[in-house]
Amino acid sequence: MLTLSQFGVLEALWHLGPLCQRDLGLKILKSSGNMTMVIDNLEKRELVDRRQTAEECRVMEVHRTTKGRALTKEIFPRQAGQITDELGRLTAAEEKQLGALCRKLGLAD
């Protein structure tokens, strides 16, 4: 069973590709200390690994492993379906408002 934070990391890596731990924390709204624990636990389960970037040897990127890619491929469609069902309750105006708010939050770094 994945925690919400672990799922968030795998989902972010699926959509955005490898990211440094700091950027992952910003994407899923977690502190750096919490992200370390989340990544450590995903690494113990062999779902992600950390690699040095070619550009900056001090920066570690988080990558999904083969096992992590398989798990994401298995669980994400089910999760996306549940989200679609939940959002189906919104009116067209509410969907538009939610979209605008999500874009606003996505642009805030």
N, C-alpha and C positions, 0 to 999 in steps of 0.2 A: 504494500500500500504506500502510495506517495503522499507526502504532506502537500498542502496547497503551495507552499514556497518551492518545493522540489518540482512540482508540476509546472509552476510558473517559469522556473529556470529552463526546463526541457522545452517548453513551448517557445520561450524567447529564442533559444538556440535554434530551434527548428525554423522559425520565421526569419530570424536575423543572421543566422550563422554564428560562428565563434565570436565570443565577446570576452573582454577582460571582466574580472570579478566586479570591479567598481561599476562598470556600465550595466552589468546584469542587475546589480542592486538598485540602480536608478530605474531600470525598466520595470522591476517588480516591486519597487517601493520598500526595499529592505535595507537595514543598516549594514555597514561593512562587516561588523562583528557577526551579525546574524548570517550574512552571506557566506562567510568562511565556514560556519557550521553546516549550512545547507549544502555547499559544494563538497565539503569533506564527506558528508553522508552519502551524497550521490556518487562520489568517487569510490567509497567503500562498497557500494552496490554495483560498481563497474558500469555506471550509466554515463559518466563523464570522465574526462581527464583534463589535466592542466598542462599546457605547453607554452614554452617561451615563444614570444613573437619574434619574427625575423628582424623587424625594425628596431625593437627595443628589448635587449636581453633581460631587463629588470621586470618587464611586464609579462604576466602570465595570462594566456587566453584559455577559456574554458570551451572544450569541444565535447559534443556527444560521441560516445563510443558506438560501435556497431550494436551492442546490446541496448544502448540508450535510444538510438534511432529506431530500432525495432519496437521498443516499448512505446515511444511517442507515436509511431505509425499505428499501433494497435489501439491506444486509448484516446488519441486526440479526436478522431471522427465521432466517437460516442459523446465526448465532452462538448464538441461543437454543436452536435445535434441537440443536446440539452439546453445549451445557451440559446440556440435558435428558437426552440420551443418557448423558453421563458420570454424572450424578446418579442415573440409573436403576440403578446398581450398588449403591446404598445400601439397607440394610434399613430397615424402617419406623422402628425405634428410632434408627438412625443419622440418618435424615431429621429426626426430631423433635429430636435433639441438635443437628444442624447449624442447624435453624431457630432454636433457642434461642440458640445462639452468634451467629448473624447478627443477631438482634434486639438482643442485648447490645452488639454492636459498633456497630450502627446508632444506638443511643441514646447512645453515648459521644461527646461533643463536646468 
